[in-house]
């Protein structure tokens, strides 16, 4: 698949890196030579210094030969225009990153009139993820699959005697559950029964929702069971706006703090039943005046990762049961697990996951990137021509970096073992290390069909063939 990404920011680079691992032909375009130079030091993709909004540049790059253009510059209007130009010049599909709430209210018209196939709003997706987490009781929510029937959580082992120092095969209470991965010192490990858990590990557990809930209660992973009734949001940008709107709709009392007076005034006009305060959210005196100790949740969504993390930690010191920080920098991944906050949300990973789901086609139901993209959880619908159906999993010779975490058949969920069999039209949830994404495709590609059948049926546009 020939993909052009315009804008070499965090999202553009993340997409380029992920798509490159999947052997897509990626061209990364940015008008800043220093940015392109930095990308070239870390990423092996074709880079071009050019303006993506310049029609001549697009024509020189043969945009009509591309299957997909993704516009990820900082400007919503710029991204929209780039997609329109690309579509008019012959590019097959276009994706635009658009953040402005006013644009989102007119999205159907914009997509139809400008020829944009998919609009991605990182701020809205991030806010929805946080709101979903806050409205649930499980304290370490990671993701859910199979229309909510299957859930994966992650939690720190800490010094829990039930886990630390034990082999996975020795842990009690894991019936109908599967540990798919371990995050240790910023790296992901695919475990087996002999893997010994260490203090400080973060483990990912997948299972049926009710089994996950039972597991959480048994090992007291839920923490404070109190429903979120009062929430404080630090940062009145788009994420703060979307989040406050969603929480207020769920009858949560919301307080937003931001230093920008004009932004505060606008939020006060836009949001009903939300207290908006103009002030320094890092001022402890102000937080105490606004009763931070009575809050059930604190969410840091400013444009500064360090500020979000620091104030989330501060909120935990005041007894806030759920503290969340928006963190965009990938190089903070290794330290976040060591901090005493509940969740760090990365908008780049959320957005990249949504784009990958779209690019991979209809047989891929969902994609979640974990630990800065080092791991991936994919939900796939099994095609009837897959060469590995009707065979026990222990006969499939799965790569070490790949685990089938769940099989959903006729609405029923099975956490598989070696004797489990994949059938036609099953949904399966697969955990894969980033470096083994290609192994996943090779294993399940349709030799005469296959698990990623729809994806391979588009082989001419994607750039794979049966010999890859």
Secondary structure, 3 states (H helix, E strand, C coil): CEEEEECCCHHHHHHHHHHHHCCCEEEEEECCHHHHHHHHHHCCCEEEECCCCCHHHHHHCCHHHCCEEEECCCCHHHHHHHHHHHHHCCCCEEEEECCCHHHHCCHHHHHHHHCCCEEECHHHHHHHHHHHHHCCCCCCEEEEEHHHCEEEEEEECCCCCCCCCCEHHHCCCCCCEEEEEEEECCEEECCCCCCECCCCCEEEEEEEHHHHHHHHHHCCCCCCCCCCCEEEEECCCHHHHHHHHHHHHCCCEEEEEECCHHHHHHHHHHCCCEEEEECCCCCHHHHHHCCHHHCCEEEECCCCHHHHHHHHHHHHHCCCCEEEEECCCHHHHHHHCCCCCCEEECHHHHHHHHHHHHHHCCCEEEEEEECCCCEEEEEEECCCCCCCCCCEHHHCCCCCCEEEEEEEECCEEECCCCCCECCCCCEEEEEEEHHHHHHHHHHHCCCCCCCCHHHHHCHHHHCCCCCC
